[in-house]
Amino acid sequence: MINPASFVLAGFQDTLVSAFGPSLGWIIGQLILIFLLISIIWIIQNRNHIVNESGWGYSNLLDISVILVLTGVQHIIYTNLLEFPVVSSLGISLFVTMSLRWHILVLE
């Protein structure tokens, strides 16, 4: 049986299978994947409404996006190249990103 949820959910899909059995775990994993895909499509379709009505401007959304990307890249570097523990590397990468952001805003 093809299991695209195992590619997206990775180890969580294995946890679902071990908790609910092979059939129900597969179904739950696929439902989570479908709901995730529907949510992404819904967000993309309503992006103009979200941007215009949320009170956040383009600069806020860009700032959040840059923070997420920088934190993600550092997290990958710390866990894969430097072999740090996952939680520690997430904390360090978030601290370094926010510190860099603070330095840029203060020195700007």
C-alpha positions in Angstrom: 0.0 0.0 0.0 1.4 3.4 -0.9 2.0 5.6 2.1 2.7 9.3 1.1 2.0 10.3 4.7 5.2 8.5 5.8 7.3 10.9 3.6 5.7 14.0 5.1 5.1 12.9 8.7 8.2 10.7 9.0 8.5 9.2 12.5 5.1 10.4 13.5 3.5 8.1 11.0 5.4 5.2 12.6 4.1 6.2 15.9 0.5 6.4 14.6 0.9 2.9 13.1 2.3 1.4 16.3 -0.5 3.1 18.4 -3.5 2.4 16.2 -2.4 -0.6 14.1 -1.5 -0.7 10.4 -4.9 0.0 8.9 -6.2 2.7 11.2 -2.7 4.2 11.5 -2.5 4.5 7.7 -6.0 6.1 7.5 -5.2 8.6 10.3 -1.9 9.5 8.6 -3.6 10.1 5.3 -6.3 12.2 6.9 -3.7 14.4 8.6 -2.0 14.8 5.2 -5.2 15.7 3.5 -6.2 18.2 6.2 -2.7 19.7 6.0 -3.0 20.1 2.2 -6.5 21.6 2.4 -5.3 24.1 5.0 -2.4 25.1 2.8 -4.6 25.6 -0.2 -7.1 27.6 1.9 -4.4 29.9 3.2 -3.0 30.5 -0.3 -6.5 31.3 -1.6 -7.2 33.7 1.2 -3.8 35.3 1.5 -5.0 38.7 0.4 -7.8 38.7 3.1 -5.3 37.5 5.7 -2.8 40.3 4.8 -5.4 43.0 4.5 -7.5 42.1 7.6 -5.0 40.8 10.1 -3.5 44.1 11.0 -0.1 42.9 10.0 1.6 44.5 7.1 4.0 43.2 4.5 7.0 44.1 6.7 5.7 42.0 9.6 5.1 39.0 7.4 8.5 39.4 5.8 10.1 39.6 9.3 8.4 36.5 10.5 9.3 34.6 7.3 13.0 35.6 7.6 13.1 34.6 11.2 11.6 31.2 10.4 13.9 30.6 7.4 17.1 31.6 9.4 16.1 29.5 12.4 15.4 26.5 10.1 18.7 26.8 8.3 20.6 27.1 11.5 18.7 24.2 13.0 19.6 22.0 10.0 23.3 23.0 10.3 23.4 22.4 14.0 21.7 19.0 13.9 23.2 17.6 10.7 26.7 19.0 10.5 27.5 19.7 14.1 25.4 16.8 15.5 23.9 18.8 18.3 20.7 17.5 20.1 17.5 18.6 18.4 16.1 20.7 21.2 19.4 22.3 22.0 20.0 23.2 18.4 16.5 24.7 18.1 17.1 26.9 21.2 20.5 28.0 20.0 19.3 28.8 16.4 16.3 30.7 17.7 18.5 32.7 20.1 21.1 33.5 17.4 18.4 34.6 15.0 16.6 36.8 17.5 20.0 38.2 18.6 20.9 39.0 15.0 17.5 40.6 14.5 17.9 42.7 17.6 21.4 43.8 16.4 20.1 44.8 13.0 17.2 46.8 14.4 19.3 48.6 17.0 22.2 49.4 14.7 19.9 50.4 11.8 
